[in-house]
């Protein structure tokens, strides 16, 4: 049971942090990406590499989670992370404008700015999830995860068109002004949203428990917990499958079903609508109306993975069937299953965060966040590479089908892992860390 319980209003306030975070990140991944490729005529690999840096730095999430464990409060880490995020977002706009006249200096500043964005998003996002995990009741976790995710998407949806309106007619100075305004507003919204939400008394026990333990010892202890280690692997495998299809679904519809750019954009919108429907479905059923089976986050995590695998196999087979295949139905089903999996996995993450020990809650959430960030960054890249490699030896239809089938297999592996890790008794007690050394692949320097 949580030491304190957030009201719905407090959960929405914390969701505003995700809205603010999304509003800064969307300018990095869409607007600045487009300006670099189109207006500055840089190779697409330049913004692609910068976005990859933003994901790569997520490997540091366990260290930031540990820092909030030791400090005993999450709010300073959320506010500090948002400050870094806002500064990095503004710096990226300045770097883009600078690259127009001084390319080397501009790109050097861009590297620093994207790294800062990654660190800020990781620090703020990790501590936000830990705070939610601490203060959200079990039956509300699925709904709380939906609220936070939807509010992050709202940050994308609100910021992109507004920023686009003020960017015309385009100039480097206007980009800097718009980005600076968005970053400043985002930071102020996040700082005001978290003010006074976290009770001071909630921090005392964890601070005393972690003060004398060095980071590596705490990290080794977390990795030694069987449930924590398996959940890390589950998050990595499932998120790899989740993200690998994102960049190839629209090209697939264009190559195989001869859909226009407008048609594939509508298809992507249909998928996102399915994601939202899946999230709302799980949120409602896990609030108590679904009973012990349909109200279980473990069940929906597993069903979401299995449903995603089935939809991907259907899409793979649909390419072989031809134009008569109901592609829109299959894509909506994929979104529905993706949404169910995503929100159930986040809800399960909240539940498991304190299961092995309250004092390591932030470190544990950081490890899972690192697995998610690295997998998400790698998934999109590997999906495109796999399609390109397969098309060298196979017709497009078979190349895409093979990649979608491989992603489906990853989701099935994720489903098998979810059955083993979600709320298992092993999660209730952490074993001694000296029996299971920490894997060096997740260590930090």
N, C-alpha and C positions, 0 to 999 in steps of 0.2 A: 504494500500500500504506500502511496506517495506521502512524504512527510507534510506536504501541503497540496492543495488542489486548486488548479486554475479554474476560473469561471470561463464561460464562452467568450465574454468580452476580452478577458486577458489573453486567451488563445488567439483571437483575431488581432489583438495588438501585436503579439509576437509574429503573427503572419505578415504584418506590415513590414517587418524587417526583411522578409523574403521578397516582398514587393519592391522594396528599395534596392535590394541586392540585384534582382532581375532587371531593374530599370538601368542600372549601370552596365551590367554584363551584356545586355542586348545591343548596346551601342558598340561594344567591342567586337562582337561576333557578326554583326550585320552591317551597320553603317560604316565603321572604320575599315572593315574587311573590303567592302565594295569600293570605297574611296581609294584604297591602296591599289586595287586591281584595275579599276577603270580610270579614275582621274590621274593617278600617279603612274599608271602603266607598269606596275611591278608584277613579277610572276606570282601566280596564285599561291605558290609554295611559301611565299613570305608571310602573308597573314595566316596561312595554315600552320606554319611553324610557330608563329607567335601564340596562336590559340592552343597549340600543343604544349607550349611552355606553361600556359595558365593551368592546364590539367596536370602536367608533370609535377608541379610544385605541391600538388595535393598530397604527395607522399609525406609531407611534413605535418599533416593533420594530427597524428598521434602526439607530437610534441606540443602542439597548441592545446590539445585536450588535456594533456598532463599539466600544462601551465595553469589551466583553469581549475584543475583538481587541487593543486598545491595552494593557489591563491584563495580557493574556497568560494569564489563567486564567479558567475558566468557573465554577468552584465558588462564588466569592464572589457572582457575579451570580445564581446559582441560589438560594443561601441568602438573599441580600438581597431577591430577588423574592418568595420564599416569605414572608419577614417582612412585606413590604408587602401581599401577598395576605391573610395571616392578619389583619393589622391592619384591612384594608378589610372583610373578612368580618365581623369583630366589630363594626366601626363601622356596618355596614349594619343589623345586628340592633339596636344601640342606637338608630339613627335611626328604625327602624320602631316600636320601643317609644315613643320620644319623640314621634313623629307622632300618637300617640293623644291626647296632651294639648296638644302644641304643634306643630301641623301644619307651619307654615312652617319652624321650626327643624329639625324632623325631616327634612323633604324636602331642605333645604340640606345637612344632614349626609349624607343618602343619596346625593346627587350626588357629594360628595367621596369617599364610601366606594366607590361603584361605579367611579369613576375610578381610585382606588387599587387596587382589585381588578384592573381591566384592565391597569394598569401592572405590577403584581406578576406576574400570570399571563404577560404578554408577556415580561418580563425573564427570569423563571425558565424558561419554556417554550422561548424562543429559545436560551438558553445550554445547556439540557439537550439539545436536538436537535443543537447544534454539537458538544457533547462526545461524543454517540453517533456522530455522523458521523466524528469524528476517531478513535475507538477501536474501531469495529465493522468487521470484515472484510467485503469485498464480498459473499461468499456468505451472510453472516449478516444482511444488512441488512433483507431482507424479514421474516425471523423476528423480528429485534429490534424492528422497527416494530410487528409484531403484539403482541409482549409488552408494549410500552409502551402501546399503544392499549387493549388488554384490561385492563391494570392501572388505567388511567384510568377505564374503565367500572366496574371493581370498586369504585373510590372512590365512584362514584354509587350503585351497588347496595348497598353496605354502609352508607353514611352515611344515606341517605334513610330507610330503615325504623327504624334505631336512633334517629335524631334525632326521628322521628315518635313513637316510643314514649315518649321522655322529655319531649316537648312537651305531652302530655296530663296533667292539664287545662291548657289553654292560658292563658298570661298573658304580658305583655310582659317581665316579669322572667325568666320561665322561658325565653323565646326568647333573651334576652341570655346567660343562663347556658349553654344548650345550644350556641349559636353560639360563645361564647368557649371552651368546652371543645373543640369540634371544631377551631377555629382553632389552639389551643395544641398539640393532639395532632398536627395536620397539620404544623405547623412543626417540631416535634421529630422526627417521623418523617423528614421530608425532610432536615433537617440531619444526622441520624445516617446516613441512607442514602448521602449523597454524601461523607461524611467519609473521606478517604484514597483515594478512587477515582481521582481525577485525578492522574497523575504530575506532579511539579513540573517535570521537564525538558521536558515537552511544550509549555510555554508560551514558551520563550526565543526561538525563531526568529520567531514571529509578533509578539511584543512589539517586537523591534528593527525589524521591517519596517514597522510602522504608527505608531511614535512620532512621526515627523516629518510625517505626512500628516494634514491636517485632515479632519473628517468629510465635508464636502461633496465634497472631492476623491476620497476613497475611494468614496463613494456614486456619484459620476459614473463612476468607473472600473468599478464593478460593473455599473451600468446600461449602460455601453458594450459590455459583453460580449454578443455576439449570443445565446449559449445561455442566459445568465442572464436577459436581457430576455424572450426567448421563453418560458422556463420560468415567469417571473412572470405573463405573460399567460395561459399554460396553467392555472396554479394558480387565477387569478382566475375564468376562464371555467368551469372544471370544478367549482370549489367553489360558484360561483353556482348552477349547475345542481343540484349535490348538495343544497344547503340549501333551494332553492326549493320542493321537493316535501314537505319535512318537516311543515310546518304545514297543508298542504291535503289530504294523503292521507286522514287520518281523517275530516275533514268530507266529502270526496268519497264515502267508503264509506257515510257516514250519509245524505247527500242522494240519492245515485244508487242505492245498493244497499239502502237502508233498514236498515242495520245498527244495532244498539243501541250505547250507549256502551261496554258491556262487550265487545261484538263488535269494535268498532273498536280498543279497547285491546289485545285479543288479536291483532288484525291487525298493530298496531305491534310487538308482541312478536315476531311471526313475522318481520317485516322485520328486526328487530335480530338475530334468530337467523340469518337469511341473511347479514347483515353479518359476524357472527363466523365463519360457515362459509367465506365468501369469503376472509377474512383468514387463517384456518388453512390453506386450500388453497394460497394464494400462498406463505405461509411455508414450507410443506413442499416445494413444487416448486422454489422458488428456493434451497433449501439444497443443491442438487446433483442431486436425483433427477429433475428435470424436463428435464435436458439443455440444450443451447444455445438451444433455442427456448422450451420451457415453463419453463425456469429463468431467463428474462430478465425483469427488472423492466420494461423498456421494452414488451415484449409484453403483460404483464399490465396495465400502465397503460392501454395502448390498448384491449385487450380489455374492460377494466372499463368504460371510457367507452362503447364500442360496445354492450356488454351492457346498461348502464344505459339507453341511448337506446332499445334494442329493447324493454326491459321497460316503459318509460314509454309508448311507442307502443302496446304491447299493452294497458296499463291504460286509455289514452285510448280505444282501440277497444272495450274491454270494456264501458265505460259505454254505448256505442251498441248493443252486442249485447244487454245486458239481464241478468236474474238468472241465466241459465244460464252466464254467463262464469265461468271458474275464477279468481276474483280472488285467492284466497289463494296460488295457484301463481305468478301474475304478481308479487305483492308479495314473495314469497320470492325469486324470480329477481332482482327489483330490489335487494333487500338483498344477495344473493350478489355481483352485479356491483358494487354500491357498495363492499362490503368489499374486493373484489379491487382495484378502482381506488384506494381510499384507502391501503391498506398498500403497494401498489406505488409510488404517488406519493411517499409518505413515504420509502420506501427509495431511490427515485431522487433525492430531495432530498438525502439524506445523501451519496450518491455524487457529486452535482454540486457540493456545497457547497465543496469544496476544489479543484475542477477548474480554475478560473480563476486560482487563487493562494491558498496557505494563509493568507497574512496577512489576507485579507479574508473568511475563512470565516464569521465571525459576522455581518458586515454583509450578506453574500449571503443567509444564512439568515434574517436579519431582514427583508429585502425580500420574500422569499417568505412569511414568516409574516405580514407586513402585508397582502399580497395575499389570503392565506387568511382572516385575521380580518375584513377589510372585506367580502370576498365573502360570508362566512358570515353576517355581520350583515345585509347588504343582501338576501341571497337569500330568507330567511324573510319579510322585510317585503314585498319585491316580489312574491313568489308569492301572498301573500294579497291584495295590492292588485290584481294582475292578475285573479284570480278574481272579486273584487268588481266590478271594472270590466266584465269580460266578462258577468257575470250581469245587468248593467243592460240589455243588448241581446240576450242569448241565453238559451235554457233552460239550467238547471244542467248537464245532461249535456254539451251542446256547449261550455259555458263551461269546465268542467274539462278536457274533451278538448283544447281549444285551448291551454290553459296547459301541460298535460302534453306536448303536441307541441312547444311552444316550448322547454321544458326539454330534451326529447330532442334538438332541434336544437343546443342549447348543448353537450350532451355530445358530439355528433358533431364540432362545431368543436374541442372539447377533444381528441378522439381524433386529429384531423388535426394539431393542434399538438404532441401527445405524440410523434408519429412524427418530427417535425422536431427536437425538443429533447433527447430522452433520450440521454445519453452520445454526443453528436455531437462530432467532432473540434474544432469551434469552441470547445467548452467547455474545451479544454486550454490555450488561450492567450488571455490578455486583450488586446484591442486598446488602442491609446492612447485615453485618455479625452477628449482634446481634439477628436476627430473626431466624437463623438456626445454632445451635451449631455444632461444628465440631465433627464428629464421633470419639470416642476414639480409634477405631481399627486402625486408620491411624496416630495416634499421635506418636511423638518420645520423647525420654528422653535424 
